[in-house]
Amino acid sequence: MKKSAVIFSLIFFGLVYGDWEWSPIRDHGANGVVLEAVHFFDTLHGIIGGMYSTTGQGLMDGYGNILVGPTDEIGAYLAHSNDGGITWERRDIAGIDVIYDIRFIDRDTGWLAGVNWSGSCGGVIFKTTNGGAAWDLVYFDTSVNIIHKIAFPTPLEGYFVGATKYSNPSSNCGTYFNDDLTVVGKTSDGGKTWTTTVLHDLRSGASDIFFTCADTGWITGNEKLIRTVDGGNTWNLVSFPVGAYSLFFVDGKKGWVGGKRRSIYYTEDGGNKWDIIYDVSSSLEYEPIRAIHFVNDSVGWAFSGGRVTGMQFSNKTFLIQNGKAKEIIMRDGLFDSHNWRYGKRVFFVGSNHGWIVGDFPIVIRTTDNGGFPQPVSVKHGLRQKQTVPAQFVSISNRTLNLRLSDRGKVDIYALNGAKLHSLDFAQGSHIHRLNDLPRGMYVVRATSGAWKQSVRMVVK
């Protein structure tokens, strides 16, 4: 892996050089794939989704609209990796033309969502129970123009956000228009059946959704921030200083929202009070924070991007540490301001192994938190045994903080002995959130080679 020589302390005018590397998607040529979603089960095995174009014309402009050439063939792009994202193997999936989101609650059970242009246009959701080896259609609705993001706080309760043709049935399929309204879907049976609600105050569709538990969730859309505390029965507007675009929570209290002007806000009381931790110029109205992700409760990454004027774009990457944000220069000009590329989704396994996908036919990856390694980093490809014994570093509420000297497994049991989850982990350090567990007491049993340990976990 090529390493930047400046990752340790080189700072010019507040700019820091980050160390990420990437792998090209070789299907359909250099410009033929746009990626929207990424999920990794451990440091080696992952899945990505988006769309492909045979000519490179059927991609998205800086506003997120699909541009289709007269001879263009487009379709959903789905691929798996078994080596940490270095190489990818494409998997065919029928009945969907763009994958906008992928979510898993364990190694086997997950959902993907997007839009189907074939025949009658409509939003679609697929479910897998075997880690993505096969996908079954569980939802198709022609009244929904697009399903943009999904969230499953528990194995049974899930939500989606997208746009509806409620106000303009002739809206182009799969794109947002100013007269489209946000639609929220909810399931209480793992995706078998869904109910939908149209939010008349949110036009142009929603940009992000995040649930901290089955009842409490957030949506950003049309530069607004809304919240539910009753499982989506009612949604209330939250007073917020700027237009809101993206959000991420590490628990029910601590969260971040990315907004206009590259602004980043933080709450530690569940959203009652928001403090700004980064803001630049009021002139950057069209450069919001489009993606934000935290690897633990003090370290995160954020990506801004948008059209400034005409064909001029401005795109930035930020590292957030202990309440302060620094602009990071990605080596080899990945997010140069002359193009419209920006990160759309970030996913981490533990605090050091991460992947970025967005408006480009490559997967960006790191094994050391982008050149800013968190404690006990284990690089991909390091096979020798570690001298640190396998052990739990800490376990509290819904968070497992695990350190392993070899590959291992964590099983979670109810007190009646029923196994609820079985998780596989690679060698190294891992922080894993168990957001789908209801309140109660559980037994967590970890194994790694001959080492075994069982502890009790109380979810409050």
C-alpha positions in Angstrom: 0.0 0.0 0.0 1.5 3.3 -1.0 1.9 5.6 1.9 1.9 9.4 1.9 5.0 10.9 3.4 3.1 13.7 5.1 0.5 12.1 7.1 2.2 12.5 10.5 2.1 16.2 11.1 2.4 18.3 7.9 -0.1 21.1 8.2 -0.3 24.2 5.9 -2.8 26.9 6.7 -5.0 24.4 8.5 -4.9 21.8 5.7 -3.9 18.3 6.6 -2.9 15.5 4.2 -4.9 12.3 4.5 -3.9 8.8 3.5 -6.6 6.8 1.7 -6.1 4.5 -1.3 -8.6 3.3 -3.8 -9.5 0.5 -6.3 -11.2 1.1 -9.6 -14.4 -0.6 -10.6 -13.4 -2.1 -13.9 -16.9 -3.0 -15.2 -18.4 -0.8 -18.0 -15.3 1.3 -18.4 -13.7 4.2 -16.5 -16.9 6.4 -16.4 -19.5 3.7 -16.3 -20.3 3.3 -12.6 -21.6 5.6 -10.0 -21.7 4.2 -6.4 -24.4 5.2 -3.8 -24.0 2.6 -1.0 -21.4 0.5 0.8 -21.5 -2.0 3.7 -18.8 -4.2 5.2 -19.4 -7.2 7.4 -15.8 -7.2 8.7 -12.5 -5.9 7.4 -12.5 -8.2 4.4 -16.0 -8.8 3.2 -18.2 -6.1 1.8 -20.9 -5.0 -0.7 -21.4 -1.9 -2.8 -24.3 -0.7 -4.9 -25.2 2.0 -7.4 -25.8 2.2 -11.1 -23.9 1.5 -14.3 -24.0 3.1 -17.7 -22.8 1.5 -21.0 -21.8 4.8 -22.5 -20.9 6.8 -19.3 -23.6 9.3 -20.2 -26.4 7.8 -18.0 -24.9 9.2 -14.8 -25.8 11.9 -12.5 -25.1 15.6 -12.7 -24.2 17.9 -9.8 -27.8 18.1 -8.7 -28.4 14.3 -8.5 -30.5 14.0 -11.6 -30.0 11.1 -14.0 -28.7 12.0 -17.4 -29.5 9.4 -20.0 -28.0 9.4 -23.5 -30.0 8.4 -26.5 -28.2 5.1 -26.9 -27.5 4.6 -23.2 -28.2 1.4 -21.3 -28.3 1.8 -17.5 -29.0 -0.6 -14.7 -28.3 -1.4 -11.0 -24.7 -2.1 -10.1 -24.1 -4.6 -7.2 -20.8 -6.1 -6.3 -19.1 -8.1 -3.4 -15.5 -8.0 -2.2 -13.6 -10.7 -0.1 -10.3 -8.8 0.2 -11.2 -5.5 2.0 -12.3 -3.7 -1.2 -9.3 -4.2 -3.3 -11.2 -6.3 -5.9 -14.9 -6.5 -6.6 -17.1 -9.2 -8.2 -20.3 -8.1 -9.8 -23.6 -9.8 -8.9 -26.7 -9.6 -11.1 -29.9 -8.4 -9.6 -33.2 -8.0 -11.6 -36.1 -5.6 -10.9 -34.1 -2.6 -9.8 -32.3 0.0 -12.0 -30.5 2.2 -9.4 -29.5 1.1 -5.9 -29.5 4.1 -3.6 -29.0 2.4 -0.2 -27.9 -0.9 1.4 -28.4 -1.7 5.1 -27.6 -4.8 7.1 -28.5 -5.6 10.8 -26.3 -8.7 11.0 -24.1 -10.7 8.7 -27.1 -12.4 7.0 -30.1 -10.0 7.1 -30.1 -6.8 5.0 -32.1 -4.6 2.6 -31.3 -2.6 -0.4 -33.5 0.1 -1.9 -33.8 2.3 -5.0 -35.9 2.7 -8.1 -37.2 0.5 -11.0 -37.6 2.2 -14.3 -38.8 -0.9 -16.2 -42.5 -0.8 -17.0 -44.3 1.3 -14.4 -41.8 3.5 -12.5 -41.7 2.9 -8.8 -39.6 2.7 -5.6 -38.4 -0.8 -4.7 -36.9 -2.6 -1.6 -35.2 -6.0 -1.7 -34.3 -8.2 1.3 -31.6 -10.8 1.8 -31.3 -13.4 4.6 -28.0 -15.0 3.4 -25.6 -12.1 3.3 -26.5 -10.9 -0.1 -26.1 -14.2 -2.0 -29.8 -13.8 -3.0 -32.3 -10.9 -2.9 -36.1 -11.0 -2.8 -38.4 -8.2 -3.8 -40.4 -7.2 -0.7 -41.8 -3.8 -1.8 -42.7 -2.1 -5.1 -44.9 1.0 -5.2 -45.6 3.0 -8.3 -46.9 6.0 -6.3 -43.3 6.4 -4.9 -41.0 8.1 -7.4 -37.8 7.0 -5.6 -36.6 5.4 -2.4 -33.4 7.2 -1.3 -32.5 6.0 2.1 -33.5 3.2 4.5 -33.0 2.6 8.2 -33.6 -0.5 10.4 -33.2 0.2 14.1 -34.4 -3.4 14.9 -34.8 -6.5 12.8 -38.5 -6.0 12.5 -39.0 -2.2 12.5 -37.6 -0.3 9.5 -38.1 3.0 7.7 -37.5 4.5 4.3 -37.6 8.0 2.8 -38.0 9.1 -0.7 -40.1 11.2 -3.0 -43.7 10.7 -4.1 -45.6 11.6 -7.2 -48.3 13.0 -5.1 -48.2 16.5 -6.4 -47.0 15.7 -9.9 -47.7 12.2 -11.3 -45.8 13.0 -14.5 -42.5 13.6 -12.6 -39.6 11.9 -14.3 -38.8 8.5 -12.8 -36.1 8.3 -10.2 -35.3 12.0 -9.8 -36.3 14.8 -7.4 -38.3 17.8 -8.5 -39.3 20.9 -6.5 -42.9 19.8 -6.6 -42.3 16.3 -5.3 -43.1 15.6 -1.7 -41.2 13.5 0.8 -42.7 10.1 1.6 -41.8 8.0 4.7 -42.4 4.3 4.8 -42.6 2.1 7.8 -42.6 -1.7 8.4 -43.1 -3.6 11.6 -42.6 -7.1 10.2 -39.1 -7.0 8.7 -40.2 -5.5 5.4 -43.1 -7.8 4.5 -45.7 -5.0 4.6 -45.2 -1.2 4.6 -47.3 1.8 5.3 -46.5 5.2 3.9 -47.0 8.8 5.0 -46.6 11.9 2.9 -44.8 14.8 4.6 -46.3 17.9 2.9 -43.8 20.3 4.5 -40.8 18.6 2.9 -40.6 19.1 -0.8 -37.9 17.8 -3.2 -37.5 14.6 -1.3 -35.3 13.7 1.7 -31.5 13.5 1.8 -30.9 11.4 4.9 -32.5 9.3 7.7 -31.2 8.0 11.0 -32.9 6.2 13.8 -31.3 5.9 17.3 -34.0 3.3 18.4 -37.3 2.0 17.2 -39.2 5.1 18.2 -36.8 8.0 17.8 -35.5 9.1 14.3 -34.4 12.0 12.2 -34.8 13.1 8.6 -33.1 15.8 6.6 -34.9 17.1 3.5 -35.5 20.4 1.7 -32.8 21.9 4.0 -35.0 21.1 7.1 -34.5 18.8 10.1 -37.5 16.8 11.4 -37.8 14.3 14.3 -40.1 11.6 15.5 -40.3 10.2 19.0 -43.3 7.9 18.5 -42.1 5.6 15.7 -43.1 7.8 12.8 -46.7 8.5 13.8 -45.9 12.2 14.0 -42.9 14.2 12.7 -42.0 17.6 14.1 -39.8 20.4 12.7 -36.6 21.0 14.7 -35.3 24.5 14.8 -31.9 24.5 13.1 -29.5 27.4 12.3 -28.9 26.4 8.6 -30.1 24.1 6.0 -29.6 20.5 7.1 -28.4 17.8 4.6 -26.9 14.8 6.5 -26.8 13.3 10.0 -25.2 10.7 12.2 -25.7 9.6 15.8 -23.6 7.3 17.9 -26.3 6.9 20.6 -29.5 8.5 21.6 -27.8 11.7 22.8 -24.7 12.4 20.8 -25.2 13.3 17.1 -24.0 15.5 14.3 -25.7 17.2 11.4 -24.1 18.5 8.2 -25.5 21.6 6.7 -25.0 24.5 4.3 -21.8 26.4 4.1 -19.8 23.2 5.0 -21.3 23.6 8.5 -21.2 20.8 11.1 -23.3 20.9 14.2 -23.1 18.7 17.3 -25.7 17.8 20.0 -25.1 15.9 23.2 -28.6 16.0 24.6 -30.6 14.3 21.8 -31.1 17.3 19.6 -32.5 19.8 22.0 -29.4 22.0 21.7 -27.0 22.2 18.7 -23.5 23.7 18.9 -21.5 24.6 15.8 -18.1 23.0 15.4 -17.3 24.1 11.8 -18.5 26.8 9.5 -16.8 28.8 6.7 -18.4 31.4 4.5 -22.0 32.5 4.0 -21.2 32.7 0.3 -21.0 28.9 0.0 -24.8 28.3 0.0 -24.6 25.4 -2.5 -21.8 23.5 -0.8 -23.4 21.5 2.0 -22.0 18.6 4.0 -23.5 15.7 2.0 -22.2 12.8 4.1 -21.0 12.4 7.7 -19.9 9.4 9.6 -18.3 8.8 13.0 -16.0 5.9 13.8 -16.5 6.4 17.5 -17.9 9.2 19.8 -15.1 11.6 19.1 -13.7 10.9 15.6 -15.6 11.2 12.3 -15.4 12.2 8.6 -17.5 14.6 6.6 -17.7 15.4 2.8 -19.0 18.5 1.2 -19.7 19.1 -2.5 -21.8 21.0 -4.9 -22.0 23.4 -7.8 -20.8 26.9 -6.9 -21.6 28.6 -10.2 -22.0 27.3 -13.8 -19.7 24.3 -14.2 -17.5 25.3 -11.2 -17.6 22.8 -8.3 -16.1 22.8 -4.9 -15.6 19.6 -2.9 -13.9 19.2 0.5 -13.1 16.4 3.0 -13.0 17.0 6.7 -11.6 15.0 9.7 -13.5 15.7 12.9 -11.6 15.0 16.2 -12.6 15.9 19.7 -15.1 18.6 18.6 -12.8 20.2 16.0 -12.8 19.8 12.2 -9.8 20.0 9.8 -9.9 20.1 6.1 -8.1 17.0 4.7 -6.3 17.0 1.3 -6.9 13.6 -0.3 -3.7 12.5 -2.1 -3.6 12.2 -5.9 -6.3 14.8 -6.3 -9.3 12.5 -5.7 -11.7 15.3 -4.7 -10.2 18.2 -6.7 -12.5 21.2 -6.9 -12.6 21.2 -10.7 -14.8 18.1 -10.9 -18.2 17.2 -9.4 -17.1 14.2 -7.4 -17.8 14.0 -3.7 -18.2 11.3 -1.1 -21.8 10.1 -0.7 -21.4 7.3 1.9 -18.8 6.3 4.4 -18.7 3.0 6.3 -16.3 1.9 9.0 -15.6 -1.5 10.7 -14.1 -0.5 14.0 -12.2 2.8 14.2 -9.6 2.3 11.5 -10.9 0.3 8.5 -13.2 2.5 6.4 -14.5 2.8 2.8 -15.9 5.8 0.8 -18.1 5.6 -2.3 -19.7 8.4 -4.3 -19.9 10.0 -7.7 -16.9 8.1 -9.1 -16.2 4.5 -10.4 -13.8 3.7 -7.5 -13.9 2.5 -3.9 -11.7 4.5 -1.5 -10.4 2.6 1.5 -8.2 3.0 4.5 -6.9 0.7 7.2 -5.6 3.4 9.5 -8.5 5.9 9.7 -7.2 7.9 6.7 -3.7 8.3 8.2 -5.0 9.2 11.6 -5.0 5.8 13.3 -7.0 5.1 16.4 -5.6 3.0 19.2 -4.6 -0.6 18.3 -4.8 -0.4 14.6 -4.3 -3.6 12.6 -3.5 -3.1 8.9 -5.2 -5.2 6.2 -2.9 -8.0 5.1 -1.0 -8.3 8.5 -1.2 -12.0 9.2 1.2 -12.6 12.1 -0.2 -13.1 15.6 -0.4 -10.1 17.8 1.3 -10.0 21.2 -1.8 -8.4 22.8 -4.1 -11.1 24.1 -7.6 -11.4 22.8 -9.9 -9.6 25.3 -12.8 -7.3 25.7 -11.6 -3.7 26.1 -15.0 -2.6 27.3 -18.6 -3.4 26.9 -21.4 -1.0 27.8 -25.0 -0.5 26.9 -25.3 -1.3 23.1 -21.6 -1.0 22.3 -19.0 -3.8 22.0 -15.4 -2.7 22.1 -13.5 -5.8 21.1 -9.8 -6.6 20.6 -8.8 -10.0 19.1 -5.4 -11.6 18.4 -7.0 -13.7 15.7 -10.3 -14.0 13.8 -13.2 -14.4 16.3 -16.9 -14.6 16.8 -19.4 -12.9 19.1 -22.7 -14.5 20.0 -25.4 -12.6 21.8 -28.1 -14.5 23.8 -31.2 -13.6 25.6 -31.4 -14.7 29.3 -33.6 -17.6 28.2 -30.8 -19.0 26.1 -32.2 -17.9 22.7 -29.4 -16.8 20.3 -30.2 -13.4 18.9 -27.0 -12.5 16.9 -23.9 -14.2 15.6 -21.1 -11.8 14.5 -17.8 -12.6 12.8 -14.8 -10.3 13.4 -11.3 -10.2 11.8 -8.1 -9.9 13.8 -7.7 -6.5 15.4 -9.8 -3.9 17.3 -13.5 -3.4 16.7 -16.2 -1.1 17.9 -19.7 -2.5 17.1 -23.1 -0.9 17.9 -26.1 -3.2 18.6 -28.8 -0.7 17.8 -31.5 -3.3 17.3 -31.5 -4.7 20.9 -34.4 -3.6 23.1 -33.9 -2.7 26.7 -32.9 -5.6 28.9 -30.1 -7.9 29.9 -28.1 -10.1 27.5 -25.2 -12.6 27.6 -22.4 -11.8 25.2 -20.0 -14.7 24.4 -16.8 -14.1 22.4 -14.5 -16.8 21.1 -11.2 -16.5 19.2 -9.2 -19.8 18.8 -8.9 -21.4 22.3 -9.9 -18.1 24.0 -13.5 -17.7 25.3 -15.1 -15.1 27.4 -18.7 -14.4 28.4 -20.0 -11.2 29.9 -23.4 -9.7 30.7 -24.6 -6.6 28.9 -27.4 -4.3 30.2 -29.2 -2.2 27.5 -30.8 0.8 29.1 
